[in-house]
Amino acid sequence: MGSVKEYFSSLGTGIASLVKGMKVTGKEFITPKITECYPENRLTHHPAARFRAELKFLYDNDGNHKCIACGNCERNCPNGTISIESKMVTTMQGTKKKKLVNYFYDLGSCTFCQLCVTSCPTGAIEFDNDFEQAVFTRDKLVKKLNHLPEKEEPEPTPEQLAAIEAEKQAKIAAAKAAAEAKKAAAAPEAPKADTQENK
């Protein structure tokens, strides 16, 4: 008697589950379908802003970027997607600094982890959501991100070089004077002769 009761109980549970599933299926049958007519709707349909598709440089209106060729993005990339070429230049102040020559990015190897973007100290790069990147050969996926011509560092004039050299010599002289003063202050004073013994 108990087994018959269990049979009909499990049968009722199964039928209720089936009805519930058919209800969801029936609802989907009458729901209007949404079909993306790509590429016909290319101009009107855009992917989500958070979608990561391609790394790109950020240029201002004057064609300048913020990359300082520090190499943080290259070091933090887990699979060597980024390759940076740089050179040392002399600034207007007479100091040396690194300047970007080429910034290569291999889209075919990128995992879109965004470690390069988060580790960039100047915010020079970001991910675009342009997903149309189909090409026929893999070598076309290697892209040079600094596509605009690199602006040369302005050369200092002879007057500026002379002023820089004079400032450097003044700093050296001030440092020497401070060292001499410190040395004189640290030297022990000569002991005074005892007046009683001289008498």
C-alpha positions as a Markdown table, in Angstrom:
| # | Residue | x | y | z |
|---|---|---|---|---|
| 1 | Met | 0.0 | 0.0 | 0.0 |
| 2 | Gly | 2.9 | 2.4 | 0.9 |
| 3 | Ser | 4.7 | 1.7 | -2.4 |
| 4 | Val | 1.6 | 2.7 | -4.4 |
| 5 | Lys | 1.2 | 5.9 | -2.5 |
| 6 | Glu | 4.9 | 6.7 | -3.1 |
| 7 | Tyr | 4.5 | 5.9 | -6.8 |
| 8 | Phe | 1.6 | 8.3 | -7.3 |
| 9 | Ser | 3.3 | 11.0 | -5.2 |
| 10 | Ser | 6.5 | 10.8 | -7.3 |
| 11 | Leu | 4.3 | 10.8 | -10.5 |
| 12 | Gly | 2.5 | 13.9 | -9.4 |
| 13 | Thr | 5.9 | 15.6 | -8.6 |
| 14 | Gly | 7.2 | 14.7 | -12.1 |
| 15 | Ile | 4.1 | 16.0 | -13.8 |
| 16 | Ala | 4.3 | 19.3 | -11.9 |
| 17 | Ser | 7.9 | 19.7 | -12.9 |
| 18 | Leu | 7.0 | 18.9 | -16.5 |
| 19 | Val | 4.3 | 21.5 | -16.5 |
| 20 | Lys | 6.6 | 24.1 | -15.0 |
| 21 | Gly | 9.2 | 23.4 | -17.7 |
| 22 | Met | 6.6 | 23.5 | -20.5 |
| 23 | Lys | 5.4 | 26.8 | -19.1 |
| 24 | Val | 8.8 | 28.4 | -19.6 |
| 25 | Thr | 9.1 | 26.8 | -23.1 |
| 26 | Gly | 5.7 | 28.1 | -24.1 |
| 27 | Lys | 6.5 | 31.6 | -22.9 |
| 28 | Glu | 9.7 | 31.6 | -25.0 |
| 29 | Phe | 7.6 | 30.5 | -28.0 |
| 30 | Ile | 5.4 | 33.6 | -27.9 |
| 31 | Thr | 8.1 | 36.1 | -26.9 |
| 32 | Pro | 9.2 | 38.4 | -29.8 |
| 33 | Lys | 12.6 | 37.4 | -31.1 |
| 34 | Ile | 15.5 | 39.8 | -31.3 |
| 35 | Thr | 17.9 | 39.2 | -34.2 |
| 36 | Glu | 21.0 | 41.2 | -34.7 |
| 37 | Cys | 21.3 | 42.1 | -38.4 |
| 38 | Tyr | 25.0 | 42.4 | -38.4 |
| 39 | Pro | 26.7 | 44.0 | -40.4 |
| 40 | Glu | 23.6 | 45.9 | -41.5 |
| 41 | Asn | 23.1 | 47.5 | -38.1 |
| 42 | Arg | 26.8 | 48.4 | -37.7 |
| 43 | Leu | 26.2 | 52.1 | -37.4 |
| 44 | Thr | 23.3 | 51.8 | -34.9 |
| 45 | His | 24.3 | 48.9 | -32.7 |
| 46 | His | 27.3 | 49.2 | -30.4 |
| 47 | Pro | 28.8 | 46.7 | -27.9 |
| 48 | Ala | 28.8 | 47.5 | -24.2 |
| 49 | Ala | 31.2 | 50.1 | -22.9 |
| 50 | Arg | 32.9 | 47.6 | -20.6 |
| 51 | Phe | 33.6 | 45.2 | -23.5 |
| 52 | Arg | 37.3 | 44.9 | -24.1 |
| 53 | Ala | 38.3 | 44.4 | -27.8 |
| 54 | Glu | 41.6 | 46.2 | -28.6 |
| 55 | Leu | 44.3 | 48.2 | -26.7 |
| 56 | Lys | 44.8 | 51.7 | -28.0 |
| 57 | Phe | 46.8 | 54.9 | -27.2 |
| 58 | Leu | 45.1 | 58.0 | -25.9 |
| 59 | Tyr | 46.0 | 61.1 | -27.9 |
| 60 | Asp | 44.9 | 64.6 | -27.1 |
| 61 | Asn | 43.8 | 67.2 | -29.7 |
| 62 | Asp | 47.4 | 68.2 | -30.4 |
| 63 | Gly | 48.5 | 64.6 | -31.2 |
| 64 | Asn | 50.4 | 64.1 | -27.9 |
| 65 | His | 50.2 | 60.9 | -25.8 |
| 66 | Lys | 51.1 | 60.3 | -22.1 |
| 67 | Cys | 53.4 | 57.3 | -22.5 |
| 68 | Ile | 56.7 | 57.7 | -20.7 |
| 69 | Ala | 58.1 | 54.4 | -21.9 |
| 70 | Cys | 58.4 | 53.2 | -18.3 |
| 71 | Gly | 57.7 | 49.6 | -19.3 |
| 72 | Asn | 55.2 | 48.8 | -16.6 |
| 73 | Cys | 52.7 | 47.4 | -19.1 |
| 74 | Glu | 55.3 | 45.3 | -20.8 |
| 75 | Arg | 56.4 | 43.8 | -17.5 |
| 76 | Asn | 52.9 | 43.1 | -16.2 |
| 77 | Cys | 51.6 | 41.5 | -19.4 |
| 78 | Pro | 51.3 | 37.7 | -18.6 |
| 79 | Asn | 52.1 | 36.5 | -22.1 |
| 80 | Gly | 54.3 | 39.1 | -23.8 |
| 81 | Thr | 51.7 | 40.9 | -25.8 |
| 82 | Ile | 53.3 | 44.3 | -25.5 |
| 83 | Ser | 56.8 | 45.3 | -26.8 |
| 84 | Ile | 58.2 | 48.7 | -26.1 |
| 85 | Glu | 61.2 | 50.4 | -27.9 |
| 86 | Ser | 62.6 | 53.5 | -26.3 |
| 87 | Lys | 65.7 | 55.8 | -26.4 |
| 88 | Met | 67.4 | 58.2 | -24.0 |
| 89 | Val | 67.1 | 62.0 | -24.8 |
| 90 | Thr | 68.3 | 65.2 | -23.2 |
| 91 | Thr | 65.6 | 67.5 | -21.9 |
| 92 | Met | 65.6 | 71.3 | -21.8 |
| 93 | Gln | 66.8 | 71.1 | -18.2 |
| 94 | Gly | 69.8 | 69.1 | -19.3 |
| 95 | Thr | 68.6 | 65.9 | -17.7 |
| 96 | Lys | 68.2 | 62.5 | -19.4 |
| 97 | Lys | 64.9 | 60.7 | -19.8 |
| 98 | Lys | 63.4 | 57.8 | -21.8 |
| 99 | Lys | 61.4 | 58.6 | -24.8 |
| 100 | Leu | 59.1 | 56.2 | -26.7 |
| 101 | Val | 60.1 | 55.1 | -30.2 |
| 102 | Asn | 57.7 | 52.2 | -30.9 |
| 103 | Tyr | 54.9 | 50.6 | -29.0 |
| 104 | Phe | 53.9 | 47.2 | -30.5 |
| 105 | Tyr | 50.8 | 45.3 | -29.4 |
| 106 | Asp | 49.9 | 41.7 | -30.4 |
| 107 | Leu | 46.2 | 41.5 | -30.5 |
| 108 | Gly | 46.3 | 37.8 | -31.3 |
| 109 | Ser | 48.0 | 37.0 | -28.0 |
| 110 | Cys | 46.1 | 39.3 | -25.8 |
| 111 | Thr | 43.9 | 37.8 | -23.1 |
| 112 | Phe | 42.2 | 41.2 | -22.3 |
| 113 | Cys | 43.1 | 41.0 | -18.6 |
| 114 | Gln | 43.6 | 44.8 | -18.5 |
| 115 | Leu | 46.7 | 44.5 | -16.3 |
| 116 | Cys | 48.5 | 46.8 | -18.7 |
| 117 | Val | 45.9 | 49.5 | -18.3 |
| 118 | Thr | 45.7 | 49.3 | -14.5 |
| 119 | Ser | 49.5 | 49.4 | -14.1 |
| 120 | Cys | 50.0 | 52.4 | -16.4 |
| 121 | Pro | 51.1 | 55.3 | -14.1 |
| 122 | Thr | 50.0 | 58.0 | -16.6 |
| 123 | Gly | 46.8 | 56.6 | -18.0 |
| 124 | Ala | 48.3 | 56.4 | -21.5 |
| 125 | Ile | 46.4 | 53.3 | -22.7 |
| 126 | Glu | 42.9 | 51.9 | -22.6 |
| 127 | Phe | 40.8 | 49.2 | -24.1 |
| 128 | Asp | 38.4 | 50.1 | -27.0 |
| 129 | Asn | 35.3 | 48.1 | -27.7 |
| 130 | Asp | 35.8 | 47.9 | -31.5 |
| 131 | Phe | 35.4 | 44.1 | -32.0 |
| 132 | Glu | 35.8 | 44.1 | -35.8 |
| 133 | Gln | 39.4 | 42.8 | -35.9 |
| 134 | Ala | 39.1 | 39.9 | -38.4 |
| 135 | Val | 42.2 | 39.6 | -40.6 |
| 136 | Phe | 43.6 | 36.9 | -42.9 |
| 137 | Thr | 47.1 | 36.5 | -41.4 |
| 138 | Arg | 48.3 | 36.6 | -37.8 |
| 139 | Asp | 51.1 | 39.1 | -38.5 |
| 140 | Lys | 48.4 | 41.8 | -39.2 |
| 141 | Leu | 47.3 | 41.4 | -35.6 |
| 142 | Val | 50.6 | 43.0 | -34.4 |
| 143 | Lys | 49.8 | 46.7 | -34.3 |
| 144 | Lys | 51.9 | 49.8 | -33.7 |
| 145 | Leu | 49.8 | 51.8 | -31.2 |
| 146 | Asn | 51.8 | 55.0 | -31.5 |
| 147 | His | 50.7 | 55.5 | -35.0 |
| 148 | Leu | 51.2 | 59.3 | -35.0 |
| 149 | Pro | 54.8 | 60.6 | -35.6 |
| 150 | Glu | 56.7 | 60.9 | -32.4 |
| 151 | Lys | 57.6 | 64.6 | -31.6 |
| 152 | Glu | 61.3 | 65.2 | -31.1 |
| 153 | Glu | 62.4 | 66.7 | -27.8 |
| 154 | Pro | 63.3 | 70.4 | -28.3 |
| 155 | Glu | 67.1 | 70.9 | -28.2 |
| 156 | Pro | 68.3 | 73.4 | -25.6 |
| 157 | Thr | 69.8 | 76.6 | -26.9 |
| 158 | Pro | 73.4 | 77.6 | -26.1 |
| 159 | Glu | 72.2 | 80.2 | -23.7 |
| 160 | Gln | 70.1 | 77.5 | -21.9 |
| 161 | Leu | 73.0 | 75.1 | -21.8 |
| 162 | Ala | 75.2 | 77.8 | -20.3 |
| 163 | Ala | 72.6 | 78.6 | -17.7 |
| 164 | Ile | 72.3 | 74.9 | -16.9 |
| 165 | Glu | 76.0 | 74.5 | -16.5 |
| 166 | Ala | 76.3 | 77.6 | -14.4 |
| 167 | Glu | 73.5 | 76.3 | -12.1 |
| 168 | Lys | 75.3 | 73.0 | -11.9 |
| 169 | Gln | 78.6 | 74.6 | -10.9 |
| 170 | Ala | 76.8 | 76.8 | -8.3 |
| 171 | Lys | 75.3 | 73.7 | -6.8 |
| 172 | Ile | 78.7 | 71.9 | -6.7 |
| 173 | Ala | 80.3 | 75.0 | -5.1 |
| 174 | Ala | 77.5 | 75.2 | -2.5 |
| 175 | Ala | 77.9 | 71.5 | -1.7 |
| 176 | Lys | 81.6 | 71.8 | -1.3 |
| 177 | Ala | 81.2 | 74.9 | 1.0 |
| 178 | Ala | 78.7 | 73.0 | 3.1 |
| 179 | Ala | 81.0 | 70.0 | 3.3 |
| 180 | Glu | 83.9 | 72.2 | 4.4 |
| 181 | Ala | 81.8 | 73.9 | 7.0 |
| 182 | Lys | 80.6 | 70.6 | 8.4 |
| 183 | Lys | 84.2 | 69.3 | 8.5 |
| 184 | Ala | 85.4 | 72.4 | 10.3 |
| 185 | Ala | 82.6 | 72.1 | 12.9 |
| 186 | Ala | 83.4 | 68.4 | 13.5 |
| 187 | Ala | 87.2 | 69.0 | 14.0 |
| 188 | Pro | 88.3 | 68.9 | 17.7 |
| 189 | Glu | 89.6 | 72.2 | 19.2 |
| 190 | Ala | 93.2 | 72.4 | 20.1 |
| 191 | Pro | 93.7 | 72.1 | 23.9 |
| 192 | Lys | 94.7 | 75.3 | 25.7 |
| 193 | Ala | 98.0 | 75.4 | 27.6 |
| 194 | Asp | 97.9 | 75.4 | 31.4 |
| 195 | Thr | 98.8 | 78.9 | 32.6 |
| 196 | Gln | 100.0 | 77.6 | 36.0 |
| 197 | Glu | 102.7 | 75.4 | 34.4 |
| 198 | Asn | 104.0 | 78.3 | 32.3 |
| 199 | Lys | 104.7 | 80.3 | 35.3 |
